[in-house]
């Protein structure tokens, strides 16, 4: 069964750090492009960071220099290290896998940045 399971969300103070992880199963992970999206209440889901099957990364301007996406093809995981978190980073974060015409979403994990 194809599945993406996120973990690592939670409550953190402004300026703090969190590391999200996404475990993939049932997909050919090594050829899949992976990404993290986020969605805040009342807003559209937006791309946060993407890593291609060959390791090329792209970031949203709002997180450039603060967030780092990485993948481990052996463990079939993709992570998002989030530093210097801001209240505006509060959202549900989703893991996303895509290759060709196929794609898959995780169920999401809540990240709340608040004092």
Residue pairs with C-beta under 8 A, 6 or more apart in sequence:
1 25
1 26
2 25
2 26
2 27
2 104
3 24
3 25
3 26
3 104
4 22
4 23
4 24
4 95
4 96
4 97
4 104
4 105
4 106
4 107
5 22
5 23
5 25
5 95
5 106
5 107
6 20
6 21
6 22
6 93
6 94
6 95
6 106
6 107
6 108
6 109
7 20
7 21
7 22
7 23
7 109
8 18
8 19
8 20
8 21
8 109
9 18
9 20
9 93
9 109
9 110
9 111
10 18
10 110
10 111
10 112
11 112
11 113
11 114
12 18
12 85
12 111
12 112
12 113
13 113
13 114
13 115
14 85
14 86
14 87
14 113
14 114
14 115
15 84
15 85
16 85
16 113
17 81
17 82
17 83
17 84
17 85
18 82
18 85
18 111
19 79
19 80
19 81
19 82
20 36
20 79
20 80
20 82
20 93
20 95
20 109
20 111
21 77
21 78
21 79
21 80
22 34
22 36
22 77
22 78
22 79
22 95
22 106
23 75
23 76
23 77
24 32
24 34
24 76
24 77
24 78
24 95
24 97
25 76
27 97
27 99
27 104
28 99
29 73
29 76
29 97
30 53
30 73
31 53
31 99
32 53
32 97
32 98
32 99
33 50
33 51
33 52
33 53
33 97
33 98
33 99
34 50
34 51
34 69
34 71
34 78
34 95
34 96
34 97
35 47
35 48
35 49
35 50
35 51
35 69
35 95
35 96
35 97
35 98
36 47
36 48
36 49
36 50
36 69
36 78
36 80
36 93
36 94
36 95
36 96
37 45
37 46
37 47
37 48
37 93
37 94
37 96
38 45
38 46
38 48
38 89
38 91
38 92
38 93
38 94
38 111
39 45
39 46
39 91
39 92
39 94
39 108
40 90
40 91
40 92
45 94
46 60
47 60
48 59
48 60
48 63
48 67
48 80
48 93
49 57
49 58
49 59
49 60
49 63
49 67
49 68
49 69
49 80
50 57
50 58
50 59
50 69
51 57
51 69
51 70
51 71
51 78
53 99
55 71
57 69
59 67
59 69
62 88
63 82
63 89
66 82
66 83
66 84
66 85
67 80
67 81
67 82
67 83
68 80
68 81
68 83
69 78
69 79
69 80
69 81
70 78
70 79
70 81
71 77
71 78
71 79
72 78
72 79
78 95
80 93
82 89
82 111
85 111
85 113
86 113
87 113
87 114
88 113
89 111
89 113
90 111
90 112
90 113
90 114
91 110
91 111
92 108
92 109
92 110
92 111
93 108
93 109
93 110
93 111
94 105
94 106
94 107
94 108
95 105
95 106
96 103
96 104
96 105
96 106
97 103
97 104
98 104
